[in-house]
Amino acid sequence: MTGGPHAPATRRQFLGLTAAAGFALVTGCSARQPTAAGPSTSTPGGLRLTAAPMRVDLAGSEIPTWGYGTLPGPEIRLRAGDRLRVELDNELPDDTTIHWHGLAPPNRMDGVPGLTQDPVAPGERFTYEFETPTAGSFMYHAHVGMQLDRGLYGPLVVEPRSEELSYDREYTLMLDDWRDGMDAHGGHGADAGHGSAAEDDGGDAVSFGGRSYPLLLVNGRPPEDPPVLETRPGDRLRLRVMNIAADTGFRFAIAGHRLTVTHTDGMPVEPIPVDALRLGMGERYDVLVESAQRGGAWQVGVQAEGRGGWGRAVLRYGGSPASSPPAVAQRPGELDGRLVAYADLLAREPLTLPAGSPDRVYDLELSGTQIGGQSYPDADPLPVAEGEWVRITMRNTSAKWHPMHLHGHHFQVLTPTGRGPVKDTATVAARGGVLSFDFLATNPGDWLFHCHNHHHMEDGMVRVVRYR
């Protein structure tokens, strides 16, 4: 079973339902809709996710994989300040966990096996429970080995108590690379996390990874069977665009339409118009789209960065004469237009840092398998103390771009404006790229800091930020 857009409820209907429920709501990965999807079931004060083998229909081919009943898994929605309570039932043949990507839960709820919790063994249940004070667009996914490279992921949206944005319809779009069940190894053979993760791509093109992925999916759908986003002339859409891929950075654009960026990694920025997004693995952008055309069907293009590969959705206007959908490979010219850049993003809610300079500074070189010249699990921890202002500078000496993700915290990217975006995942350009960020050490525990290319992570591109 795969996900896809459905007729959205009105904003008033949705907020009324969530308020009445009083806990996390599971919906489809698509337009807002107050109905459950997949095998997750409500439990007193929360919900249940079942990780299990399943089959998905990819353009008429039944593919075996692992997941939470749908691809992507059910969308979890709640409101800022609500308590998230999820019971995870493991019906897989292997251990598993759930990581709440972009949220900052108590350390024991972060879902990292062997670091923040014991893995959930086959046949066992584990309950995740914590408050979610921060609104935004987040994700949940397995954090054991290469399980995310199957179907063990889904979107998580925390609504603000008072929404400042005005829009008519909303869609969540999860972008993924896919090879599970598509080759002799099912995408998880001996090469799925081993070998050289820093191979040179022989040029200056943007490249995030080097593995072969035969399909790019949007909400679990291949380009031959794309999800359809319904709109009407004059409507304003909110899109939550999320890159859940294991090895692929994406460029995203809509033919005939511009994008106004309002959030990155769930954190608000001053609205800025662009033609296209570039998303490293683990990154998310919220954008507003004005339905300014009179009608028709328009390509929502998803292009792999640095290599071949194509995914898509279709933006279709209702209330107008029927139009043929765009050809599968029709490429929006907007993909070559103005790209979103960190230097152009101004945080609306920057971190509140003390006067002076950082208490602790790390300068770390990134290769394809190491951070600061060390590989996990043998790498030394990066110590911090509660209350410290910490600055990390990363210098990328490899041929691949690295999307670096810090668990349990939000950080602020340093840009010339002094108001760089607040994020949890930031991409460092290849061949000498440099990126610095600041964070406040306010969430004690042991926290992963790693490349969100999962092959690089499996090869050891991980450090642990440890409170002492």
Secondary structure, DSSP 8 states (H G I E B T S, - for coil): -B--------HHHHHHHHHHH-S-EEE-SSB---S--TT-EEETTEEEEEEEEEEEEETTEEEEEEESSSBS--EEEEETT-EEEEEEEE-SSS-B--EEET----GGGS--BTTTB--B-TT-EEEEEEE--S-EEEEEE--STTGGGTB-EEEEEEE-SS-----SEEEEEEEEEE-TTSSTTTT-STTTT-S-S----SSSS--S-----SEEEETTB-TTS--EEEE-TT-EEEEEEEE--SS--EEEEETTB-EEEEEETTEEEEEEEESBEEE-TT-EEEEEEE--SSS-EEEEEEEETTS--EEEEEEEESSS-------TT---GGGGS-B--GGG--BSS-----SSS-SEEEEEEE-SS-BTTB-TTTS--EEE-TT-EEEEEEEE-SSS-EEEEETT--EEE--TTS---EESEEEE-TTT-EEEEEEE--S-SEEEEEESSHHHHHTT-EEEEEE-
